[in-house]
């Protein structure tokens, strides 16, 4: 069976091979047929990626709230930096990134 697709005009051999692979998958009944998509592409992400995105958004919001609170403390003169925690954090960060930055 030969399929003529206008989207494959000028396709490289690798792209043509991929098209044949997709066609074989479609014939086996495990893939999507080209006609069912209506000519549009579709991307699906796993639920894990969605949960990661939510966690990052929550973390970002919490960090912003913390920075805002620290800013208010600093501006009012009530912020007291803990030099021991600061130095330990700097050393831990340097060790985690593999040493000193250039």
Helices and strands as residue ranges (DSSP letters): G 6-8, H 13-28, G 34-37, H 47-76, H 83-96
